[in-house]
Every structure is written in structure tokens, then in C-alpha cells.
């Protein structure tokens, strides 16, 4: 049981450290927002003053903040606008879930499940949902030279399956916009071992190549995001003190529906002077990923990532409208991503069903499986409650 009394005392003891962090962030936000006025009308010539690994570079000329002037009186009016945006537009989404291998069952087996959703938004309900599942076996963990009971390899395989699912949608439907629940710029893989990192790189490259070939945009939607790509760019452009201030705090005063201009991403997530950034692994797509921020809910703005060719094709406003419309349907979060999540998620009771299937499978085929005593007693106690 969580020791709430002790944690409460810890909060009191560390109040000053927590408050000072908030004060510093507030001061930095004011400092950066003051300089942000210099970007009110974006001039791409400023890119000449930016070094490599500058966090971001300017992509979309004109206004920094793209206003959203529509103001509906009620939900019916909002839904009429949603219909005008989405009617006949093919939109897809992919999400996944997993069961990690469990040391309590000795044999390392993991499960990945992904869901693909397609919706053309027509009156005759041109809607399709498909789910795929895969079991990862002990030999696959061994071949990859990874810890069999860890999460990193399984997460990488899940991402690879999600990318394969998006590629299927991109190749199957024309003029489709496909949403991924997460980033296209995968900074977290820099800390992974080579074998696991290569799974991510191979998957993202395949995805970006398919998107470019078919001219069907793949869109990464990140609801809670902390990158400081634009703040690092401003450090170089305006001589501001370097900070870990996230971009979202720069734009937290945007109104619902407003978005920033689109930027190239040139993230500096190198760990050590000789290390690579994650984008250095992206080959010819190294300088071809873009993003903007958009306010779609009551919290901080969301980040939307996409291939830079999307801006050249004049699709950024369309993508922004699709995101806004999807978030009106579900309130704050893209409806089609929530549908994909609901279809893919493996619930707690299904974990128990999977391991029951495993026990029966092993019994039928004469495979010895040993469960930990601790887990055995935990299950008994849970049943007695």
C-alpha cells in the first residue's frame, strides 16, 4: 500500500524545490514570449543564421499564429462544420497494445495487438476496422540479443506493427490521411541498444517512403509533449539563455483551434559531442520532417508531426482542420485515434485469459511451465477478496 503520510511529508519538505521550478519556468516563458513577437511574420531568410542541430527551422512563411475565427453557438453548429470538413474524406488511424513477457511464467512470451481504422465519412458508413495480433516467442528475444522479460524490444515490435498497419492503409486507399498515436521523431530510441533501435529506424523509414510515394500524409499526433525545438531555435536566433523550456508553454495562451506555423524539425537530442541525433538515422528524411502546435483541448497545445512534403503540397491547413474536427467529435482528442485505441487495447482481465490459455496449451502439449510462488499466492489472495 502506498505510504500517503510519508509522501505528504516529502511534499512539504520539498516545497521550495517544486515552487522554484515553477517560478523559473514562468520567468522563462515570459522572456521567450517577448522575443516571440519577432516571429509574428515569419521570414525564411532567418534560416541562414541557424546552425545544424538548431532545434527547428522555419518552413511556413507568413503568420506565426494561424487564427481560427469560427465560433459556434452550440454543438449542432460545431458538428455541421465537422461534417463540412470530413464529409467524403478518407481518414485512417492505427494504434497498438501489448502483453509483456512475465517472469512469473518462466517461458518468455509476449503478445502485440494492433488495430487499423478506416473511415471515409459518408452517409452509407464506409467504415472498416481490422485487428491483428502476434505472439513473440523465446527464439525471437534470443535472436535480437535482448532481455526476454523487458519492455523495450516488445515496444519496438509494436511500433513496427503499427507502421506496417499504416503502410497497408496508405497503399490500399487513395487520398487518405492516416493518424498515428505518437511521434514520428523518435528521440527515445537514442538510449536503446543497436538491435532494438534498428527496428524503429527500419519501420519509420518504410512508413515515410510509403507516404512520400503515394502522397498520402502520415500524421503523428502527440497530446502531451515536452520538446523544446522552437525554444532552442530562438536561443540561436535571438541570443536567449539556453533552457529546457518546452515549446508548448510558449503557445499555452493560444485559443481553441489556433495553430502555429509549420516548422522543420532539426532536434538536438545528441548525448555527447560525438553522438548522433535521432534524425541522423533517418537517411534522406533527415531534414524532411515538420511539425506545428495546435490547441485542441483544455490543456497545453498538442503537437502534430508530418513529412515536410505535405507543406509543399499545400495540405497543412487541411490536416489542421481534420485534427480540429476529430477533436470536436470526441472532445479534446481525435475520435479516430480513440476508436483505434479502444479496438487494440488489451485489458487486465484479458492478460489473465492469455496466461490461462498458455497454461492450457502447455498442459496439452506436455510442456513444463513453472510459476513463481509469489505470483501463485497473489492470485489466491485476489480470488479470496
C-alpha positions in Angstrom: 0.0 0.0 0.0 1.2 3.5 -0.9 2.5 5.3 2.2 0.5 8.5 1.7 1.5 10.0 5.0 5.2 9.8 4.2 4.7 11.1 0.7 2.7 14.1 2.1 5.7 14.9 4.4 8.0 14.6 1.4 5.9 17.1 -0.5 6.1 19.6 2.4 9.9 19.1 2.7 10.5 19.7 -1.0 8.0 22.5 -1.5 10.7 25.1 -2.2 12.3 23.0 -4.9 8.9 22.4 -6.6 7.9 26.1 -6.4 11.3 27.3 -7.7 10.9 25.1 -10.7 7.5 26.6 -11.5 8.8 30.2 -10.9 11.8 29.7 -13.2 9.6 28.2 -15.9 7.2 31.1 -15.6 10.0 33.6 -15.9 11.5 31.8 -18.9 8.1 31.7 -20.6 7.7 35.5 -20.3 11.2 36.0 -21.6 10.8 33.8 -24.6 7.3 35.1 -25.4 8.6 38.7 -25.5 11.1 37.6 -28.2 8.4 35.5 -30.0 6.9 38.8 -31.3 9.9 39.0 -33.7 8.5 35.9 -35.4 5.0 37.3 -35.9 5.6 37.4 -39.6 8.0 34.6 -40.5 10.8 35.3 -42.9 12.5 32.2 -44.2 15.8 34.1 -44.6 16.3 33.7 -40.9 17.2 30.1 -41.5 20.6 31.3 -42.8 21.5 32.3 -39.2 20.8 28.9 -37.8 23.4 26.2 -37.3 22.9 22.4 -37.6 21.0 20.9 -34.7 19.2 24.2 -34.1 16.1 22.5 -32.8 13.8 23.8 -35.5 14.0 25.7 -38.8 11.3 27.9 -40.4 9.2 26.2 -43.0 5.9 28.1 -43.5 6.2 31.8 -44.3 3.6 34.3 -43.0 1.9 34.4 -39.7 3.4 32.6 -36.7 -0.1 32.0 -35.2 -2.9 30.9 -37.6 -6.1 32.1 -36.0 -9.3 30.1 -36.0 -12.2 32.5 -36.3 -15.2 30.2 -36.2 -17.2 30.5 -33.0 -20.2 28.2 -32.8 -23.2 28.9 -30.7 -23.9 25.2 -29.9 -22.7 21.7 -30.6 -25.1 21.3 -33.6 -23.3 24.2 -35.3 -19.9 22.7 -34.5 -21.0 19.3 -35.9 -22.2 20.9 -39.1 -18.7 22.3 -39.5 -17.2 18.9 -38.7 -19.3 17.4 -41.5 -18.2 20.1 -43.9 -14.6 19.2 -43.2 -14.8 15.4 -43.1 -17.6 14.5 -45.5 -16.1 12.1 -48.0 -12.6 12.5 -46.7 -10.8 9.1 -46.1 -9.1 9.2 -42.6 -7.3 6.2 -41.0 -5.7 5.5 -37.7 -3.6 2.8 -36.1 -2.8 2.0 -32.5 -1.5 -0.9 -30.6 -1.3 -2.7 -27.2 0.8 -5.4 -25.7 1.3 -8.0 -23.0 4.9 -8.1 -21.9 6.5 -11.4 -21.1 6.1 -12.3 -17.4 8.9 -13.7 -15.3 6.2 -15.4 -13.2 5.6 -17.8 -16.0 9.2 -18.7 -16.8 8.7 -19.0 -20.6 9.2 -15.6 -22.3 6.2 -15.0 -24.5 4.8 -11.6 -25.4 1.7 -10.5 -27.3 1.2 -7.5 -29.6 -2.2 -6.4 -30.9 -2.8 -3.5 -33.4 -6.0 -2.1 -34.8 -6.5 -0.3 -38.1 -9.5 2.0 -38.6 -10.7 3.4 -41.9 -13.5 6.0 -42.2 -14.5 7.8 -45.4 -17.1 9.8 -43.5 -20.0 9.1 -45.9 -23.7 8.6 -45.2 -23.5 4.9 -46.2 -21.0 4.3 -43.4 -17.9 3.4 -45.4 -16.1 2.3 -42.3 -13.7 -0.6 -41.6 -12.0 -1.9 -38.5 -9.3 -4.6 -38.6 -7.3 -6.1 -35.7 -4.1 -8.2 -35.9 -2.3 -10.0 -33.1 1.2 -11.6 -32.9 3.0 -13.7 -30.3 6.7 -13.1 -29.7 8.4 -16.4 -28.9 11.6 -17.1 -26.9 13.8 -17.5 -30.0 12.9 -14.0 -31.2 14.1 -12.5 -28.0 17.3 -14.5 -28.2 17.9 -13.7 -31.9 17.6 -10.0 -31.1 20.0 -10.3 -28.1 17.7 -8.6 -25.7 16.4 -9.2 -22.2 13.5 -11.5 -22.6 11.4 -10.0 -19.8 12.0 -6.4 -20.6 9.6 -4.0 -22.4 11.9 -2.2 -24.9 12.0 -4.9 -27.5 8.3 -5.6 -27.3 7.6 -1.8 -27.6 9.8 -1.7 -30.7 8.0 -4.6 -32.3 4.7 -3.0 -31.5 5.8 0.3 -33.2 6.9 -1.7 -36.3 3.5 -3.4 -36.5 1.8 -0.1 -36.2 3.9 1.3 -39.0 3.1 -1.8 -41.1 -0.6 -1.1 -40.4 -0.3 2.5 -41.6 1.5 1.4 -44.8 -1.3 -1.0 -45.5 -3.9 1.8 -45.2 -1.7 4.1 -47.3 -1.3 1.6 -50.1 -5.0 0.5 -50.0 -6.8 3.8 -50.1 -6.2 6.9 -52.3 -6.0 10.4 -50.8 -6.1 9.1 -47.2 -4.9 10.9 -44.1 -3.6 8.4 -41.5 -3.1 9.3 -37.9 -0.6 7.6 -35.6 -1.0 8.0 -31.8 2.5 9.2 -31.1 5.6 10.9 -32.6 7.3 10.4 -36.0 10.5 11.9 -34.4 11.6 9.1 -32.1 14.0 10.7 -29.7 13.6 8.0 -27.1 15.3 5.4 -29.3 18.7 7.1 -28.8 19.1 5.3 -25.5 18.2 1.8 -26.8 20.6 -0.9 -27.9 21.5 -1.1 -31.5 19.3 -4.1 -32.4 16.2 -2.5 -30.9 16.9 0.9 -32.3 17.2 -0.5 -35.8 13.7 -1.9 -35.5 12.3 1.6 -35.0 14.5 3.1 -37.8 13.6 0.4 -40.3 9.9 0.9 -39.5 9.8 4.7 -39.7 11.8 4.7 -43.0 9.4 2.2 -44.5 6.5 4.4 -43.4 7.9 7.7 -44.7 8.8 6.1 -48.0 5.3 4.8 -48.5 3.8 8.1 -47.5 6.0 10.0 -50.0 5.4 7.5 -52.8 1.6 7.6 -52.5 1.4 11.3 -51.4 -0.9 10.1 -48.6 0.1 12.0 -45.4 1.0 10.2 -42.2 0.4 12.3 -39.2 1.8 11.9 -35.7 -0.5 13.3 -33.0 1.1 13.9 -29.6 -1.2 15.1 -26.9 1.3 15.5 -24.1 4.6 16.6 -25.4 7.7 18.3 -24.0 10.2 19.1 -26.9 12.0 22.4 -26.9 12.7 22.6 -30.6 11.4 26.1 -31.2 12.9 27.4 -27.9 16.3 26.1 -29.0 15.9 27.8 -32.4 15.0 31.1 -30.6 18.2 30.7 -28.5 20.2 30.7 -31.6 18.2 33.5 -33.4 17.8 35.9 -30.5 20.6 35.1 -28.1 18.3 34.0 -25.4 19.7 32.0 -22.5 19.5 28.3 -23.2 16.8 26.5 -21.4 14.8 23.3 -21.2 11.5 25.3 -21.6 9.1 23.2 -23.7 7.5 24.7 -26.8 4.0 24.1 -25.5 4.5 26.7 -22.8 5.3 29.3 -25.4 1.9 28.7 -27.0 -0.2 27.9 -24.0 -2.1 31.1 -24.5 -3.4 30.2 -27.9 -7.2 29.9 -28.2 -9.0 26.7 -29.2 -8.4 25.8 -32.8 -5.4 28.1 -33.3 -2.2 26.6 -34.6 1.4 27.7 -35.1 3.1 27.9 -38.4 4.8 24.7 -39.6 8.5 24.2 -38.8 11.1 21.8 -40.0 12.4 19.7 -37.1 16.2 19.8 -36.5 16.2 18.4 -33.0 19.4 18.2 -31.0 18.9 15.1 -28.8 22.6 14.1 -29.1 24.1 12.6 -25.9 27.7 13.6 -26.0 29.7 15.6 -28.6 30.3 12.6 -30.9 26.8 11.1 -30.7 24.1 11.3 -33.4 20.7 12.9 -33.1 17.8 10.6 -33.8 17.2 12.4 -37.1 20.7 11.5 -38.2 19.4 7.9 -38.5 16.6 8.9 -40.9 18.7 8.9 -44.1 17.3 11.1 -46.8 14.4 12.1 -44.5 16.9 13.7 -42.1 15.7 17.2 -42.9 12.2 16.4 -44.1 10.1 16.1 -41.0 7.9 19.0 -39.9 5.5 19.9 -37.1 3.1 22.5 -35.8 1.3 23.0 -32.5 -2.5 23.3 -32.3 -4.8 23.9 -29.3 -7.5 21.2 -29.3 -8.3 20.9 -25.7 -8.2 22.5 -22.2 -4.6 21.6 -21.6 -1.4 22.6 -23.4 -1.3 22.5 -27.2 -0.9 19.2 -29.0 2.0 18.6 -31.4 1.3 17.4 -34.9 4.2 15.9 -36.9 4.2 15.1 -40.7 6.5 14.8 -43.7 7.6 18.2 -45.0 6.3 17.5 -48.5 2.9 17.9 -47.0 3.5 21.7 -46.7 4.8 21.9 -50.3 1.6 20.2 -51.4 -0.5 22.8 -49.6 -2.1 20.3 -47.2 -1.2 21.8 -43.8 -4.4 23.6 -43.3 -6.4 20.5 -44.4 -4.5 18.5 -41.8 -5.2 21.1 -39.1 -8.9 21.1 -39.9 -9.0 17.3 -39.8 -7.4 17.3 -36.3 -9.8 20.0 -35.1 -12.8 18.2 -36.5 -11.7 14.9 -35.0 -11.2 16.5 -31.6 -14.7 18.1 -31.7 -16.3 14.6 -32.2 -14.6 13.1 -29.2 -13.8 16.4 -27.2 -10.1 17.2 -26.9 -8.8 14.1 -28.6 -9.0 12.8 -32.2 -12.0 10.4 -32.3 -10.5 8.0 -34.8 -7.4 7.5 -32.6 -9.6 6.7 -29.7 -11.5 4.2 -31.8 -8.2 2.6 -32.8 -7.1 2.5 -29.2 -10.4 1.0 -27.9 -10.2 -1.7 -30.6 -6.5 -2.5 -29.9 -6.3 -2.3 -26.1 -5.7 -5.5 -24.2 -7.5 -5.2 -20.9 -6.4 -6.5 -17.5 -8.8 -9.4 -17.5 -7.5 -10.4 -21.0 -4.0 -10.7 -19.6 -5.3 -13.3 -17.2 -7.1 -15.0 -20.1 -3.9 -15.1 -22.2 -1.9 -16.8 -19.4 -4.8 -19.2 -18.8 -4.5 -20.1 -22.5 -0.8 -20.5 -22.1 -1.2 -22.9 -19.1 -3.7 -25.0 -21.0 -1.5 -25.0 -24.2 1.5 -26.2 -22.2 -0.6 -28.9 -20.3 -2.0 -30.3 -23.6 1.4 -30.5 -25.2 3.3 -31.7 -22.2 5.4 -28.5 -21.8 6.6 -27.9 -18.3 5.9 -24.4 -17.0 6.8 -23.2 -13.5 5.0 -20.3 -11.9 6.6 -18.2 -9.1 5.4 -18.9 -5.6 4.8 -15.2 -5.0 2.5 -14.9 -8.0 0.7 -18.1 -7.1 -0.1 -16.7 -3.6 -1.1 -13.3 -5.0 -3.6 -14.9 -7.3 -5.1 -16.9 -4.4 -5.4 -13.8 -2.3 -7.1 -11.9 -5.1 -9.7 -14.7 -5.5 -10.4 -14.7 -1.8 -11.2 -11.0 -1.8 
